[in-house]
Amino acid sequence: MAGRQKYDRTVFMSLALISQFGITMIVPVAMMFAAGYLLDRYLGTSYWTVILFFVGALAGFRNIYVLARRVSSEKKDGEA
């Protein structure tokens, strides 16, 4: 039974990590998209939404990269 508990724990940890990756990507994209949309409505323009969407996407990818490096270094420290 001890092996099953360890397996269940690693499955739940993996699912939590996948969820964290998704949230880490979606939040900056959604926030910047909303900011661009509001700017476009306020200023009467039509390009801020697209520009800020891509800025949010770049920020999201950067956040995922930092998170992946942190998780990778924690696993290496745990193995040593």
OpenMM code with the backbone's topology and positions (N, CA, C; nanometers):
from openmm import Vec3, app, unit

residues = "MET ALA GLY ARG GLN LYS TYR ASP ARG THR VAL PHE MET SER LEU ALA LEU ILE SER GLN PHE GLY ILE THR MET ILE VAL PRO VAL ALA MET MET PHE ALA ALA GLY TYR LEU LEU ASP ARG TYR LEU GLY THR SER TYR TRP THR VAL ILE LEU PHE PHE VAL GLY ALA LEU ALA GLY PHE ARG ASN ILE TYR VAL LEU ALA ARG ARG VAL SER SER GLU LYS LYS ASP GLY GLU ALA".split()
positions = [
    Vec3(0.0805, -0.1210, 0.0000),
    Vec3(0.0000, 0.0000, 0.0000),
    Vec3(0.0845, 0.1269, 0.0000),
    Vec3(0.2036, 0.1216, 0.0556),
    Vec3(0.2881, 0.2416, 0.0619),
    Vec3(0.3252, 0.2879, -0.0784),
    Vec3(0.3462, 0.1938, -0.1694),
    Vec3(0.3788, 0.2305, -0.3063),
    Vec3(0.2634, 0.3012, -0.3750),
    Vec3(0.1416, 0.2572, -0.3449),
    Vec3(0.0239, 0.3208, -0.4049),
    Vec3(0.0078, 0.4643, -0.3558),
    Vec3(0.0330, 0.4894, -0.2280),
    Vec3(0.0213, 0.6248, -0.1742),
    Vec3(0.1224, 0.7174, -0.2404),
    Vec3(0.2434, 0.6671, -0.2620),
    Vec3(0.3451, 0.7484, -0.3285),
    Vec3(0.3038, 0.7774, -0.4727),
    Vec3(0.2478, 0.6772, -0.5409),
    Vec3(0.2005, 0.6954, -0.6777),
    Vec3(0.0889, 0.7990, -0.6815),
    Vec3(-0.0091, 0.7867, -0.5918),
    Vec3(-0.1193, 0.8831, -0.5878),
    Vec3(-0.0677, 1.0244, -0.5622),
    Vec3(0.0301, 1.0364, -0.4740),
    Vec3(0.0854, 1.1683, -0.4432),
    Vec3(0.1545, 1.2282, -0.5649),
    Vec3(0.2309, 1.1486, -0.6385),
    Vec3(0.3001, 1.2025, -0.7554),
    Vec3(0.1997, 1.2398, -0.8648),
    Vec3(0.0920, 1.1654, -0.8773),
    Vec3(-0.0100, 1.1988, -0.9764),
    Vec3(-0.0742, 1.3332, -0.9415),
    Vec3(-0.1100, 1.3502, -0.8147),
    Vec3(-0.1727, 1.4763, -0.7742),
    Vec3(-0.0749, 1.5930, -0.7851),
    Vec3(0.0513, 1.5698, -0.7548),
    Vec3(0.1508, 1.6759, -0.7689),
    Vec3(0.1688, 1.7139, -0.9156),
    Vec3(0.1653, 1.6149, -1.0027),
    Vec3(0.1780, 1.6421, -1.1466),
    Vec3(0.0577, 1.7197, -1.1979),
    Vec3(-0.0613, 1.6817, -1.1548),
    Vec3(-0.1813, 1.7552, -1.1959),
    Vec3(-0.1794, 1.8984, -1.1436),
    Vec3(-0.1321, 1.9178, -1.0227),
    Vec3(-0.1216, 2.0533, -0.9671),
    Vec3(-0.0219, 2.1361, -1.0466),
    Vec3(0.0879, 2.0752, -1.0864),
    Vec3(0.1891, 2.1458, -1.1646),
    Vec3(0.1351, 2.1850, -1.3021),
    Vec3(0.0628, 2.0952, -1.3654),
    Vec3(0.0030, 2.1259, -1.4956),
    Vec3(-0.0970, 2.2399, -1.4824),
    Vec3(-0.1774, 2.2366, -1.3763),
    Vec3(-0.2735, 2.3449, -1.3521),
    Vec3(-0.2012, 2.4771, -1.3286),
    Vec3(-0.0924, 2.4714, -1.2552),
    Vec3(-0.0162, 2.5931, -1.2274),
    Vec3(0.0431, 2.6498, -1.3561),
    Vec3(0.0907, 2.5644, -1.4451),
    Vec3(0.1401, 2.6111, -1.5745),
    Vec3(0.0293, 2.6825, -1.6521),
    Vec3(-0.0895, 2.6237, -1.6538),
    Vec3(-0.2005, 2.6846, -1.7256),
    Vec3(-0.2405, 2.8194, -1.6690),
    Vec3(-0.2523, 2.8268, -1.5376),
    Vec3(-0.2898, 2.9533, -1.4742),
    Vec3(-0.1814, 3.0574, -1.4951),
    Vec3(-0.0560, 3.0150, -1.4868),
    Vec3(0.0557, 3.1063, -1.5062),
    Vec3(0.0553, 3.1662, -1.6468),
    Vec3(0.0031, 3.0933, -1.7427),
    Vec3(-0.0036, 3.1443, -1.8802),
    Vec3(-0.1291, 3.2273, -1.9033),
    Vec3(-0.2416, 3.1835, -1.8541),
    Vec3(-0.3702, 3.2481, -1.8837),
    Vec3(-0.3846, 3.3843, -1.8175),
    Vec3(-0.3398, 3.3983, -1.6928),
    Vec3(-0.3629, 3.5222, -1.6182),
    Vec3(-0.2999, 3.6444, -1.6863),
    Vec3(-0.1696, 3.6427, -1.7216),
    Vec3(-0.1147, 3.7615, -1.7864),
    Vec3(-0.1791, 3.7908, -1.9222),
    Vec3(-0.2108, 3.6861, -1.9968),
    Vec3(-0.2731, 3.7072, -2.1280),
    Vec3(-0.4106, 3.7716, -2.1107),
    Vec3(-0.4896, 3.7196, -2.0185),
    Vec3(-0.6240, 3.7739, -1.9972),
    Vec3(-0.6189, 3.9169, -1.9443),
    Vec3(-0.5278, 3.9440, -1.8522),
    Vec3(-0.5185, 4.0786, -1.7964),
    Vec3(-0.4750, 4.1803, -1.9015),
    Vec3(-0.3762, 4.1441, -1.9806),
    Vec3(-0.3280, 4.2376, -2.0828),
    Vec3(-0.4307, 4.2539, -2.1950),
    Vec3(-0.5003, 4.1468, -2.2290),
    Vec3(-0.6057, 4.1573, -2.3295),
    Vec3(-0.7153, 4.2528, -2.2813),
    Vec3(-0.7554, 4.2378, -2.1549),
    Vec3(-0.8586, 4.3244, -2.0992),
    Vec3(-0.8116, 4.4690, -2.0951),
    Vec3(-0.6858, 4.4901, -2.0556),
    Vec3(-0.6319, 4.6266, -2.0530),
    Vec3(-0.6299, 4.6862, -2.1935),
    Vec3(-0.5903, 4.6085, -2.2927),
    Vec3(-0.5886, 4.6561, -2.4303),
    Vec3(-0.7273, 4.6862, -2.4817),
    Vec3(-0.8218, 4.6013, -2.4481),
    Vec3(-0.9604, 4.6230, -2.4899),
    Vec3(-1.0151, 4.7530, -2.4307),
    Vec3(-0.9900, 4.7723, -2.3005),
    Vec3(-1.0372, 4.8951, -2.2362),
    Vec3(-0.9682, 5.0186, -2.2928),
    Vec3(-0.8386, 5.0092, -2.3194),
    Vec3(-0.7676, 5.1218, -2.3813),
    Vec3(-0.8243, 5.1536, -2.5192),
    Vec3(-0.8496, 5.0505, -2.5981),
    Vec3(-0.9056, 5.0722, -2.7315),
    Vec3(-1.0429, 5.1390, -2.7241),
    Vec3(-1.1246, 5.0969, -2.6299),
    Vec3(-1.2571, 5.1595, -2.6161),
    Vec3(-1.2452, 5.3040, -2.5707),
    Vec3(-1.1552, 5.3287, -2.4758),
    Vec3(-1.1392, 5.4627, -2.4203),
    Vec3(-1.0768, 5.5584, -2.5219),
    Vec3(-0.9758, 5.5113, -2.5946),
    Vec3(-0.9034, 5.5972, -2.6883),
    Vec3(-0.9630, 5.5972, -2.8286),
    Vec3(-1.0526, 5.5031, -2.8561),
    Vec3(-1.1113, 5.4944, -2.9902),
    Vec3(-1.0160, 5.4357, -3.0927),
    Vec3(-0.9211, 5.3574, -3.0474),
    Vec3(-0.8248, 5.2943, -3.1380),
    Vec3(-0.8624, 5.1476, -3.1585),
    Vec3(-0.7796, 5.0768, -3.2354),
    Vec3(-0.8100, 4.9360, -3.2598),
    Vec3(-0.6867, 4.8469, -3.2571),
    Vec3(-0.5773, 4.8941, -3.2019),
    Vec3(-0.4558, 4.8141, -3.2064),
    Vec3(-0.4005, 4.7777, -3.0680),
    Vec3(-0.4416, 4.8440, -2.9622),
    Vec3(-0.3877, 4.8150, -2.8297),
    Vec3(-0.4223, 4.6746, -2.7821),
    Vec3(-0.5380, 4.6264, -2.8190),
    Vec3(-0.5767, 4.4914, -2.7771),
    Vec3(-0.4777, 4.3878, -2.8305),
    Vec3(-0.4426, 4.3993, -2.9560),
    Vec3(-0.3506, 4.3031, -3.0179),
    Vec3(-0.2108, 4.3162, -2.9579),
    Vec3(-0.1633, 4.4389, -2.9449),
    Vec3(-0.0291, 4.4610, -2.8915),
    Vec3(-0.0181, 4.4074, -2.7488),
    Vec3(-0.1139, 4.4446, -2.6642),
    Vec3(-0.1064, 4.4009, -2.5252),
    Vec3(-0.1340, 4.2516, -2.5094),
    Vec3(-0.2117, 4.1931, -2.6010),
    Vec3(-0.2297, 4.0476, -2.5994),
    Vec3(-0.0952, 3.9777, -2.6162),
    Vec3(-0.0163, 4.0232, -2.7122),
    Vec3(0.1141, 3.9611, -2.7346),
    Vec3(0.2114, 3.9901, -2.6206),
    Vec3(0.2024, 4.1072, -2.5612),
    Vec3(0.2845, 4.1357, -2.4427),
    Vec3(0.2474, 4.0387, -2.3303),
    Vec3(0.1183, 4.0151, -2.3105),
    Vec3(0.0734, 3.9189, -2.2093),
    Vec3(0.1204, 3.7778, -2.2409),
    Vec3(0.1168, 3.7403, -2.3687),
    Vec3(0.1642, 3.6068, -2.4078),
    Vec3(0.3130, 3.5923, -2.3791),
    Vec3(0.3914, 3.6946, -2.4102),
    Vec3(0.5343, 3.6897, -2.3796),
    Vec3(0.5582, 3.6811, -2.2292),
    Vec3(0.4827, 3.7564, -2.1523),
    Vec3(0.4960, 3.7502, -2.0061),
    Vec3(0.4573, 3.6118, -1.9550),
    Vec3(0.3526, 3.5538, -2.0110),
    Vec3(0.3115, 3.4195, -1.9712),
    Vec3(0.4170, 3.3153, -2.0019),
    Vec3(0.4772, 3.3235, -2.1204),
    Vec3(0.5835, 3.2287, -2.1555),
    Vec3(0.7045, 3.2460, -2.0647),
    Vec3(0.7364, 3.3707, -2.0306),
    Vec3(0.8468, 3.3952, -1.9381),
    Vec3(0.8154, 3.3343, -1.8016),
    Vec3(0.6936, 3.3516, -1.7536),
    Vec3(0.6551, 3.2956, -1.6248),
    Vec3(0.6634, 3.1434, -1.6249),
    Vec3(0.6212, 3.0816, -1.7337),
    Vec3(0.6295, 2.9358, -1.7443),
    Vec3(0.7754, 2.8906, -1.7461),
    Vec3(0.8600, 2.9648, -1.8169),
    Vec3(1.0021, 2.9313, -1.8220),
    Vec3(1.0632, 2.9376, -1.6816),
    Vec3(1.0340, 3.0446, -1.6072),
    Vec3(1.0871, 3.0592, -1.4716),
    Vec3(1.0348, 2.9472, -1.3818),
    Vec3(0.9062, 2.9173, -1.3917),
    Vec3(0.8478, 2.8105, -1.3107),
    Vec3(0.9100, 2.6748, -1.3449),
    Vec3(0.9289, 2.6477, -1.4728),
    Vec3(0.9879, 2.5202, -1.5145),
    Vec3(1.1315, 2.5077, -1.4655),
    Vec3(1.2068, 2.6156, -1.4708),
    Vec3(1.3446, 2.6114, -1.4200),
    Vec3(1.3464, 2.5873, -1.2693),
    Vec3(1.2534, 2.6509, -1.1972),
    Vec3(1.2471, 2.6324, -1.0519),
    Vec3(1.2119, 2.4878, -1.0179),
    Vec3(1.1127, 2.4318, -1.0874),
    Vec3(1.0731, 2.2930, -1.0627),
    Vec3(1.1873, 2.1988, -1.0972),
    Vec3(1.2559, 2.2260, -1.2068),
    Vec3(1.3681, 2.1420, -1.2482),
    Vec3(1.4808, 2.1465, -1.1460),
    Vec3(1.5111, 2.2652, -1.0949),
    Vec3(1.6197, 2.2744, -0.9963),
    Vec3(1.5800, 2.2098, -0.8641),
    Vec3(1.4517, 2.2158, -0.8271),
    Vec3(1.4074, 2.1509, -0.7049),
    Vec3(1.4189, 1.9986, -0.7175),
    Vec3(1.3876, 1.9454, -0.8357),
    Vec3(1.3998, 1.8008, -0.8554),
    Vec3(1.5454, 1.7590, -0.8512),
    Vec3(1.6350, 1.8389, -0.9075),
    Vec3(1.7785, 1.8051, -0.9052),
    Vec3(1.8309, 1.8107, -0.7617),
    Vec3(1.7865, 1.9097, -0.6850),
    Vec3(1.8297, 1.9202, -0.5451),
    Vec3(1.7774, 1.8029, -0.4642),
    Vec3(1.6566, 1.7574, -0.4950),
    Vec3(1.5981, 1.6451, -0.4231),
    Vec3(1.6665, 1.5128, -0.4532),
    Vec3(1.7198, 1.4993, -0.5735),
    Vec3(1.7875, 1.3760, -0.6136),
    Vec3(1.9257, 1.3665, -0.5538),
    Vec3(1.9915, 1.4788, -0.5356),
    Vec3(2.1314, 1.4798, -0.4876),
    Vec3(2.1440, 1.4420, -0.3423),
] * unit.nanometer
topology = app.Topology()
chain = topology.addChain("A")
for resn in residues:
    res = topology.addResidue(resn, chain)
    for name in ("N", "CA", "C"):
        topology.addAtom(name, app.Element.getBySymbol(name[0]), res)
